[in-house]
């Protein structure tokens, strides 16, 4: 199965799945989340797929939730959990901007590499919401002090900083040069061993899903329906400052 929102390619057992909606900066619409989930499910069931590379077309890996067609929080939780539970390693390849919910995708991957021209920001607070659901993958893997700063301020940070605080495995001038040895290692690893090793690595992350997903989904829904979120999203779409700026 194919989707106009998702690109697919395969080379020597590695399936490359690309977010392919550059006109919306690969924002997480309901349709894109559904299409990506479908592609991942196919990869998980295909014995010829040793690993998955999650990447993007255009200059943005993912701009976060599509404010015109946002996915239901349950669907986003399901997608993040699917990435964590997929019985194949998932490697993020980033050569552009990552914002808000896109960082949740990044943290759900087992390995993440980026070029040094990539940039990152948790922009939720600037439109009146919080990085709620994506915390399921971010909080177990990122540096708590750094996440506190970037969650609360919405500041932009670069790829070396993202690597320093645990959101990236590695960064380099050429993302593919960084990625090459990783993919070579995965191709040399036994499929059963990869699946079971991933289970060891993700067990604590999945415990957080079981414990906190319901509460964080409810928080996300409540914030997105609030007056401040309506003002923040309207201001964003109208390219103006929200009323609370001082």
ZIZIRA-V942916 format. One record per backbone hydrogen bond with DSSP energy under -0.5 kcal/mol. NH is the residue of the N-H (numbers start at 1). CO is the residue of the C=O. If there is no record, write none. Layout:
BEGIN
nh=NH co=CO
nh=NH co=CO
END
This chain:
BEGIN
nh=3 co=6
nh=6 co=3
nh=7 co=18
nh=9 co=16
nh=11 co=14
nh=14 co=11
nh=15 co=13
nh=15 co=51
nh=16 co=9
nh=16 co=14
nh=17 co=15
nh=17 co=53
nh=18 co=7
nh=18 co=16
nh=19 co=55
nh=20 co=5
nh=20 co=18
nh=24 co=21
nh=25 co=22
nh=26 co=21
nh=27 co=24
nh=28 co=64
nh=29 co=27
nh=30 co=69
nh=33 co=29
nh=34 co=30
nh=35 co=31
nh=36 co=32
nh=37 co=33
nh=38 co=34
nh=39 co=35
nh=40 co=36
nh=41 co=37
nh=42 co=38
nh=43 co=39
nh=44 co=40
nh=45 co=41
nh=46 co=42
nh=46 co=43
nh=47 co=45
nh=49 co=46
nh=50 co=13
nh=50 co=48
nh=51 co=13
nh=52 co=89
nh=53 co=15
nh=54 co=52
nh=54 co=91
nh=55 co=17
nh=55 co=53
nh=57 co=19
nh=60 co=57
nh=61 co=97
nh=62 co=97
nh=63 co=25
nh=66 co=28
nh=67 co=65
nh=69 co=66
nh=71 co=28
nh=75 co=72
nh=76 co=72
nh=77 co=73
nh=78 co=74
nh=79 co=75
nh=80 co=76
nh=81 co=77
nh=82 co=78
nh=83 co=79
nh=84 co=80
nh=85 co=81
nh=86 co=82
nh=89 co=50
nh=91 co=52
nh=92 co=90
nh=92 co=111
nh=93 co=54
nh=94 co=113
nh=97 co=59
nh=98 co=119
nh=99 co=62
nh=100 co=121
nh=102 co=99
nh=103 co=100
nh=104 co=100
nh=105 co=101
nh=106 co=102
nh=107 co=103
nh=108 co=104
nh=109 co=105
nh=109 co=106
nh=110 co=90
nh=111 co=90
nh=113 co=92
nh=114 co=170
nh=115 co=94
nh=116 co=172
nh=118 co=115
nh=119 co=96
nh=120 co=157
nh=121 co=98
nh=122 co=155
nh=123 co=121
nh=126 co=123
nh=127 co=124
nh=128 co=125
nh=129 co=124
nh=132 co=130
nh=135 co=132
nh=136 co=133
nh=137 co=134
nh=138 co=134
nh=139 co=135
nh=141 co=138
nh=142 co=138
nh=143 co=165
nh=147 co=143
nh=148 co=144
nh=149 co=145
nh=150 co=146
nh=151 co=147
nh=152 co=148
nh=153 co=149
nh=154 co=150
nh=157 co=120
nh=159 co=118
nh=162 co=158
nh=163 co=159
nh=164 co=160
nh=165 co=161
nh=166 co=163
nh=167 co=162
nh=168 co=162
nh=169 co=112
nh=170 co=112
nh=172 co=114
nh=175 co=173
nh=178 co=174
nh=179 co=175
nh=180 co=176
nh=181 co=177
nh=182 co=178
nh=183 co=179
nh=184 co=180
nh=185 co=181
nh=186 co=182
nh=187 co=183
nh=188 co=184
nh=189 co=186
nh=194 co=190
nh=195 co=191
nh=196 co=192
nh=197 co=193
nh=198 co=194
nh=199 co=195
nh=200 co=196
nh=201 co=197
nh=202 co=198
nh=203 co=199
nh=206 co=202
nh=207 co=203
nh=208 co=204
nh=209 co=205
nh=210 co=206
nh=211 co=207
nh=212 co=208
nh=213 co=209
nh=216 co=212
nh=217 co=213
nh=218 co=214
nh=219 co=215
nh=220 co=216
nh=221 co=217
nh=222 co=218
nh=223 co=219
nh=224 co=220
nh=225 co=221
nh=226 co=223
nh=230 co=226
nh=231 co=227
nh=232 co=228
nh=233 co=229
nh=234 co=230
nh=235 co=231
nh=236 co=232
nh=237 co=233
nh=238 co=234
nh=239 co=236
nh=240 co=235
nh=245 co=242
END
